[in-house]
Amino acid sequence: MDKKRAAFLSIFLFIAVNVVSLSNAIEGYYGHEDERVYAAVTVALVSTILATAAFFIWKKAEYKK
């Protein structure tokens, strides 16, 4: 698997992790479970940073001459 395809698939993987962790954060917020909220938001932030990094790797590989 080339670098471009791996980066493209990892973007979708990180976004899926982000959606799941944010839904867990919302459930924890309504259930007043602070530890669950903090853990889920931390995972969501890390997955957002990784998705952004994967996007720039994909963009660089896509538009490389």
DAQUI-V926592 format. One record per pair of residues at least 24 apart in sequence whose ideal C-beta (glycine too) atoms are under 10 Angstrom apart, sorted by the first residue. I is the first residue (numbers start at 0). GAP is how many residues later the second one is. D is the distance in whole Angstrom. If there is no record, write none. Layout:
I,GAP,D + I,GAP,D
This chain:
1,59,8 + 2,54,7 + 2,55,8 + 2,57,9 + 2,58,5 + 2,61,10 + 3,53,8 + 3,54,6 + 3,55,10 + 3,56,9 + 3,57,4 + 3,58,6 + 3,60,9 + 4,53,9 + 4,56,9 + 5,48,9 + 5,51,9 + 5,52,9 + 5,55,9 + 6,46,9 + 6,47,5 + 6,48,8 + 6,49,9 + 6,50,4 + 6,51,4 + 6,52,9 + 6,53,9 + 6,54,6 + 6,55,9 + 7,46,8 + 7,47,9 + 7,49,9 + 7,50,5 + 7,53,9 + 7,54,9 + 8,45,9 + 8,49,10 + 9,40,8 + 9,41,8 + 9,43,9 + 9,44,5 + 9,45,9 + 9,47,8 + 9,48,8 + 10,39,9 + 10,40,5 + 10,41,9 + 10,42,10 + 10,43,5 + 10,44,6 + 10,46,9 + 10,47,7 + 11,39,9 + 11,42,9 + 12,34,9 + 12,37,9 + 12,38,8 + 12,41,9 + 13,32,9 + 13,33,5 + 13,34,8 + 13,35,9 + 13,36,5 + 13,37,4 + 13,38,9 + 13,39,9 + 13,40,6 + 13,41,9 + 14,32,8 + 14,33,9 + 14,35,10 + 14,36,6 + 14,39,10 + 15,31,9 + 15,35,10 + 16,26,7 + 16,27,8 + 16,29,9 + 16,30,4 + 16,31,9 + 16,33,9 + 16,34,9 + 17,25,8 + 17,26,5 + 17,27,9 + 17,28,9 + 17,29,4 + 17,30,6 + 17,32,9 + 17,33,7 + 18,25,9 + 18,28,9 + 19,24,9 + 19,27,9 + 20,24,9 + 20,25,9 + 20,26,7 + 20,27,10 + 21,25,9 + 21,26,10
